[in-house]
Amino acid sequence: MKFADVIGQQEVKAMLRRSVDEGRIGHAQLFSGDSGRGGLPLALAYVQYINCTARRNGDSCGVCPSCVKMAGLVHPDVHFVFPVNSSKGGSQKPMSDAFLPQWREAVHATGGYFDEQQWYGRLGLDNQQGLIAKREADEIIRKLSFKAFEAEYKTVVLWLPEKMGVEASNGLLKILEEPWDKTLFLLVSAAPQQLLPTILSRVQEVGVPPLGTEVMEEWLAGAGVEADKAAALARLAGGDMVALRNLAGRSDEEAGEDFDNFTSLMRFSYNDRHLELLGWAENMASLGREAQKRFFRYTASMLRESYMLSAGMGNISYLWGREREFCVKFAPFIGNGNIEQLVEQTRTALLHIGQNGNAKIVFTHYALSVSKLIGHRQ
């Protein structure tokens, strides 16, 4: 993957290029930010640039033997570690290497823009969670003990290091404290706050910010989406390519389902109909994980748009149709006194669902919390 293949993030690309061109490559770096911002594509493009034997115009050449192997994710000096688990009937001690074909397929199919749950879906884990076990750290040590085959650096790309248990984290910490010469660790994390402080203190953080709306609109235009719809979707996606693709690929039926569930929740909340809220939570808990996550993303965007209407900024709101009609009436219930808490509750609930939390408990707590906050707008 070349830097040119990474969507947006020009400032981060420039910083990574400079570190290589000036010979300042940190041995342990942490690419932090939501998966849809492009941390993994940036890390892959960075490795390819480091190993390229014919760099030009601020990018890897894409045609030398090293670039060709990186494009296929088969470079012998680049190793991948990611959360895995055993599906029904599978190995009880799964390792990343056993799932490399699925990993390559996921990266090639999405350009590296996929999240944790989409990855688990490819592995057929249903509602199981993936993890990075202690034996993965042992395997890293074994691989790095060998001499590099052809590249100057031996590289480990560790995707979602927050899925490591304590033993695996301690094993990685030992490697980071006493690294071999010419070794490179690239950690790509969507939740760096979950890493051990001792690991955070030993890595150089590369913050990956949300993508700009103009970049996302340009991508949508290239996919044939009309300008007005592209502007609305880019705004609602919040700088996240995974969310943008989900929104763009959402069917009319799914969009209607999200709208109906959102309006029901808010109407029950501002009318203090707690029994109906419990029934709503039970119904939401029966949906699939992806539908639940889609709902929380949709709710966060609708809350933000409602707040803008409440704050008198409706001229830059991208709502239309029945969504705008509802939010115009709902906006008086949203204000400075509750918007941050409402969005935070929504993000927390999304996180818990993503971590395979008990859906009934998550939705019940969320519904009652929203009911308590609605109306406290000042």
N, C-alpha and C positions, 0 to 999 in steps of 0.2 A: 504494500500500500504506500502510495506517494503522498506527500503533503497536499498535493493538488486534489487528491481524492477525499480529503477531509473537508467537511462542510464548515465554512466560516473559520472562526478562531484564528484570525490572522496574527494577532498580537502574541498568542501562545506559540504559534508556529515560528514566528520570528525569534522569539526567545530561545526556543529549542535549537534552531539553526545556529544561532550565535554560540550557544554552549558547545556545539560540535566544532564549528569553524575556529573557535578560539581555544580549543583544547580544554574546556572546563566541564567535562562530563562527570556529574556526581554519580558515585557508585550505587546509591539507593535513592530513588525518586518516587514520589507519591502523586499520581494524577488523581485529583479529588473533584468530585462533582457528580450530579445525576448521570446515569448511563446514557441518556439521550443527548447530553451535551457534547459527547465525542471523546471522552477520555481514552477509551480503548483504541479507536482509530488513530488518535494522536500518538499514543505509545507505539503502535505498530509502524506508523510512518517514521517515527523517530528512530526506531531500531533499524529500519531499512536505510535511512539516511546515514546513520553511523557506519553501517556495513558496506554501503555502496562504494564501488571502486572507481566510479566515473561521475561523481556529482556534478550537476550543472544547473545554472539558473536558480540556485537556492533550493534544489530538490534532488532526490535520488534519480538516477537515469532510467530505472525501470526495465533495463535490458541486459545489464551485466549478470553473470551467473548468480551473484549474491541476491540481487533484486528479484530475479526470477524465482529463486527458492523462497524468498520472503513472501512474494505474491501468492505462492502456493501454501504458505505456512509450513514449509518442510525444511527450513534451514537447520542444519545439524547443530549449530551453536546457539540456537534460540529455543528455549524450553517454555512450555505453557503449563500453568497451574490454575485451576478453577474449581468451584464447588461442584461436587458430584454426590450421587447417592445410588443405591441399588434399586432398580425397578423390580417389579414382581418376578421372581425366578432368577434374578441376576446375582452377580457376585456380592458377597457380604462384606468384602473389603475392597470397594471400588477405588481406583486411582485415576487421575486425570488422563494419563496416557491411554487408558482403555477407551476414552471417549473423544480422542483427537479427531476421528472422522466427523462426528457430530459438531465438534467445535469449528473445524474448518468450514463445514457446510453453513453454520450459523453466521460466521464472519463474512463469507463470500456472498451469502444471500442478502445480508442486511448492510454490508459495508462496515460492520462493527457496531451498528446502532441497535442493540437489543438489551433488554433488562433481565434481571434475575428470574422473574417468573416466566418470561418467554424462553429462557434457556432451559428451565426445568420442564417446560412443555415439550421441548425437543427431546429431552431425555425420557419422557413418559413417566415422570415422577408423581403425576396426579397432585395430591395435596402434601406430598413429602417435601422436606427442605433439604437443600444440598449443604455440604460441609467440606472443609479442607482439613483432613486428618493429620495427625502427627507423622504418619508414615510418608506423607507428601514432603515434609521438611527433610526427612531422612533421605528421600529420593533426590531432592535438590542437592544435598551435600554429596551424594554419590556421583551425580552427573557433573557437578562443578569440579570434582576432584580430577577429572580427565583433562587432558590437554585439548585446547580448541582445535577443531578440525581445519577451519580455513579462515575464520574471522578473527579480528584483533580482540574482540570482547566475547566472553561467554555470557549470554543474557537469559534472565528468567523474567517472564511476564506473568505476574500473579494478579488475576482478575478477581475482584471482590475479596480482598484479604480479611475483611470483617467477618467472613464466614469461617475463619480459623477458630478452633477451640484453644483453650489455654495452653495445652501441651504443644500444639502446632505453632502457636504464637511464640512460645519460649524457644522452640527449635529454630524458628526464623530469626529471632533476636540474636541468637548465638552467631548465626551466619553474618548478620548485619554488623555485629560488633567486631568480628575478626574476618573480614572478607578476603577472598583470594585476590591476587593481583589481576587486573583486567577482567573483573566480573561486574555485571550490571544488573541491578534489581529494579524492575519497574512495577510498582504496585498501582493498580487501577481500582479506586474505591468509590462507591456511591454513598458510603456512610463512614467517613474517616473518624468520626467521633466515637465509633465503637471499637477502634483499635487500641491496643495497650499504649499508655503514655510513653513507655520506654521505646516502643517501635516508632511512634511519632517523632520522638526526639532524635532519632537516628536517620531520618529520611529528609530529603529536600522536597518540599511540597510544590507541586505545579497545579495551581488552582485553575480549573476549567469553568469559565463563567457560562451563564445561559446564552444561547445563540440569539443574535439580534433578529427582530421581526423582518427586517429587509432581506436578510439572508434566507430566512424560511419562506418568505413570499416568493423569492427568486426560485427556490427549489420547487415550490408548488407550481409556479408558472411553467417550469420545465416539464412538470408532470401533466400539464394540460389543464390545470385548475384555473377558472376564470378569476380575474383580478379581485373583485369584491369578496368572493368566497375565500380566496387565498389570504386576503388581509385579515378577515375574521378568524380563520383557522390559525394563522400565525400568532395572532394575539392570544387566543385561547390556549395554545400549546405551551406558553410560558417558557420559551427558549429551549424546549426539549424535543428532539427529533423523534424519539419513540412515541411521545404523546401526540406529536403532529401526525405521524403516520397512522396512529390509531384513530385520530379524529377524521383524517381524510378518508380512511377506509371504513368508517362507521356507516352502517346502513341506516335508512330512514326509520326502520323499525327500532333499532338500537337507540337512535337519537330520541325517538318518541318515548321510549322506555325510561331513559335517563331524565328527560324533562318531567314525565309524570311522577317519577319517584321523588325528584327534587321538590316539585310543587306540593306534593302530598306532605312531605316532611315539614316544609315551612308553614303550610296552613295548619297542620296539627300543632305545630310549635307555638305560633302566635295566638292560637285559640286555646292553648293549655289543655289540649285533649290527650291526656297522658295514656289512657287505655288504647286509643288508636295509635299512639306512638309505639307502644309495645308490639302491637300487631304489625305495624310497618317494619319494625326491626326484625321481627320473625320472618316476614316475607323477604326482606333483603338478605337475610342470612341463608336463605334457600337458594340464592343465585350462585352461579359459578364464580370462581375467584377473579377471573378477568373482568366479568361484568361488574363485580363489586369494586374493583380498582378503577374501572372506567367511570363508575358513578362518582367516586370521590374526586377524581380529576375534574369531572364535569362540574361538580358542586363547587369546588374551589374557584373555578373560572366564573361561574354564575354569581358567587358571592362578591368577587372583585368587580364584576360589571355592575352589580346592584349598588355597590359602594360608590362607584363613579357617578352613577345617576343621582344618588343621594347627595353627593358633593357638588352637584351642578356641572358635571363634566360629561353630560350626555352626548355632546357634540363629537366626542372622540370614542364613543362606545360603538362596538361592532355588532351589537345585538340587532336582530330583526324578527319580524313575524310575532308568533305567540310568545317567544322567549322575551322579547322586548316589552310586549304588552304586560306580561306577568311581572317582570322586574321593575317596571315603572310603578306599579302598585305596591310591590314588595319593598322598594327602596327606603321608604320611611322607617322601616324596622332595622336598617343597617346604618351604622355611623361610626364615629371615632371611638366610641365606648365599647364596641364589640367586634369590629371587623378583624382585628388582629387575633383575638381569641378564637373567633369562629374559623378562620383560615388555619390556625394552629391546630385546633381540634380535628379539622378535616385532614390535615397532613399527618397527624399522629395516627388517626384511624387508618389511613392509607398505608402507613408504615406497618402497622400491626397486621393488617390483612396480608401485606406482602411477606410478612414473616410467619405466615400460617397461624395467626392468632385465632382463637375461637370466635367465629363470625357472629354468633348470636350475642355474645358478651360485648364484642366491639360495637355492633350496631345499636344495641340497647343503651350502652354508655354514651355513644355519640348522639343518639336521638334525644336523650334526656339532657345532655349538656347543651345542645343547640336550643332546646326549648327554654332552658334557663337563661341563655344569653340573648335570645331574640327579644327585642324591645328595649334592651339596655343600650341604646345607641349613643347616649351623651357621655 
